[in-house]
Amino acid sequence: MIVRTLILIGVNKMKVVILAGGLGTRLPEYTKKVPKPMVKINNKPILIHIINHYLKFGFKDFIIAAGYKANIIKKYFRSSPVKKCKIQIIDTGNKSMTGGRLKRLKKYLNNDTFMMTYGDGLSNVNLKKLLTFHEKYKKLITLTAVRPPARFGAIKLVGNYAKTFKEKSRLDEGWINGGYFVIEPKFLQFIKNDSTYLEKEPLETAAKKKQLLAFRHNGFWQCMDTKRDKDNLEKFFKKGKFF
């Protein structure tokens, strides 16, 4: 584990988890050499762009859930520390799924509400409004709903509730899971073990129990699943469309 810390008065103490341990099999042009969160967009790893977005809104305490090629992420932060924040890099295993990685971080979260996102997507979502929305409705988990092409998993919204959650299916609304979560520690009880996908039983169960809220985001969002996605992100940066 690597910890780099700069303590500032008034810093938002809420922890931000970034899932950064997957194999990135759909982006082999880059991930044979580096983990996907370390693939560069505009000459910086996408992971740094994600961290900078949270920093903009005052979130300064990060836990990076590493796995595949975790040593590369650790080496990067040894030589290029991000200023004015705390970063912990936790190796959550090469074979853990998204839910399993999150479950492994339980002891680092201090039983507090926390933010979470994936290490392969960028958005200009207003994180303070997201947090305010979550605090208003007091449910176990809030995700950010976005409207990209329908090749992703979809959620069906009724008011502010996510009535159903189906990964890789199409629903009329066209809303999908864009990441950028706010999560209560009790939600972790829905995750069984390392083999659990966050996007399956845990979120489906939360939806059935009316504990899954959706914060609608109509602004920019783009994941980086394929080389085409990476190229699109590069184009967005060149056009100055970020933040």
N, C-alpha and C positions, 0 to 999 in steps of 0.2 A: 504494500500500500504506500502511495506517495501522498503527502499532505503538504500543500503550500498555502500559507496563511498570511493575510494582512488584516488585522482587526481594526475596524473603523467604527466610530461612534455613530449610532443611528442606522447601521446596516440591517437590512431585512434578514432575519435569522432563519426564515423558512428554507428548508433544504430542497434542492432541485436534483432529481434523479434523471440521468441520461442513459438510456439503454444503448450500449455500444459494443456488444459482444458477439453479434451474429456473424455467420460465415459470408454473407453477401454474395451468394452463389449466382445471382442474376446480373452481377457486375464483375465478371471474371477478368475483364481487361485490366482492372485495377486491384481487385481484392486478392489476387494470387500473391501480391507483394505486401499489401497493407490492409488493415481492417477498414470496412466501408466508412466509418466516421472520420478516417484520416485521409480519405480521397479529397483532393483539393478542388475548391471552387474559387475562382478569382485569386489563385495563388495561396489560399489558406485552407486548411482542412475544414470540411463542413462542420465538424464538431466545434471549432472555434467560432464560426458564424452563429451557431446555436447558443453557445455560451454568451457571446456578445449581445444577443437579443435579450436574454434574461438580465444581463447586467444593465441594459438600458432602462429596465423597469425596477431596478434596485435589488434584484435577487443575486446574492453573492456567495452562497454556500452550496457547492456542487458535489454530487457523488456520481462518478462515472462507473457504470456497471460494465466492466470489460470482460473479455473472454477470448475469442479468436484473435491471435497475435496481440495479446494484451501488452507484451513487452514493448511494442512499437509505440503504443499510446503513452506508456510510462516514460519511455526514453524521450519522447517529444516534450512532455511537461517538465522533465529535468532540465532540458536545454532552453526551452521557451516557455517559462512560466507566465500565466495570465495574471496581470496585476490587479490589485484591489479586490481579490476574492479568495475563497478557500476552495481547494479542489482535492477530493479524495478519489483515488483510483482503486477500485475493489475488483479483484479477479473473481468473477462469478462462474467460471468454468467454461470450457469449450463447447460442451454439449447441452447446457441449460437453455430452455426456451424462455420466451419473454416474461412469462409469469414466474418461472423459476428463478430468473435473475432478480426480479423484484423481491421475491420472498427471501432470498439470501441476504438482502440488505436490511432486513427488519431490525437487527440490533443496532444499526447505524442511524436509524430514523427517530430514535428516542420517543416512540409512541406519539409523535406529533403529526399534524397535517403536513403534507408535502406536495410539491409539484413534480411532474414526470413528463418526459417526452422521449421520442426515439432519436437515435443519433444519425438519422439519414433523411431529414426533412427540414425545410425552412418555411417560415411564415412571418407575416407582420401582425399576427394576432396581438391584441392589447392584453397583456398578461395581468395587469392590475384589474381590468374589467372582468377578466375570467375569474380571478380570485374573489372579487366582490360578489359575482354571480353565485359562485359556489357557497360562500359564507351566508348568503341570503337564504338559500333553500335548505341548507344543512343536511345534505344527503351524503352517502359514503363516497361517491366518486362523480366527478364532472369531467366529461371529455369535450374537446373542441370539434364541432361538426363543420365540415367543409364540403364544397361542391366541385370536385374534379371529375374527370371522365369516370364512367361507371364500371371500370374494370376492377375497382376495389370493393372491399366489404362495405355494407350499407347498414344504416340505422334508420328506424322509423320513428318519427317524432310525434308526440301528442303533447301540445303545449311545450313545457320545458323538460318533459320526461322523454327518455329514450325507451319507447315501448318495447321494441325488439332490437336485437343486435345479431346480424348474420354476416359472417366473414365471407367475402367474395361472392356476394349475391346482389341482385338488382331489386330495388324497391322504388316505388313511384316517386318518392321525394328526391332521390338522388343525393341525399346527404351521406357522407361517410366519416369514418373515424380519422380525424386529422392529427391525432396525438394531442399534445399539450393538455395534460390532465392535472386536476387537483384531486388529491386522494386522502381519505381519512385512514388511519392505521388499521381500523377494524375491517377494512376491505381485504386486507391480506389474508384473512381467514378463508376466503374463497379460493385461495391458491393452494393446491395440494402439495406439489413437489417440483423438482427441476424440470420434469417433462410437461408441465402445464403451460399452455399458451394463454397469455393474458387475454387475447382476443376471442377465446372460446368460452369455456365454462365460467371463468370469473366474471367477465363482463355480461355474458348471457344471464347468469344468476342474478347479478345486480339489477339488470333490466327487469327481470321477472318480479323481483322484490320491490320495484319502484325506488331503487336506490341509485340509479344511473341517470344523471342529468346531462343535457347536451347544451353547450354554449355555441350558438350559431356564429360562424365567422364567414363573412362574404368577401373578405379581402384576399390578399395573396397567400397561396399555399402551394408548395411543390415538394413532392418526395423525390428521392434519388434511388429508384429501384434498378434502373437500366442505364446504359451509356446514353441513350436518347434523353433520359431525364437529366443526366449530368450536363449534357450539351445545352439543354433548355435553361438550366440554372445559370450556366456561363453567359448565355445570351441575355438573361434578365439582368445580370450584374452589369454587363456592358451597356445596357440601356438605362441603367440607373434606377431600376424599378424596386430596389429594396429599401425599406425603412426610411 
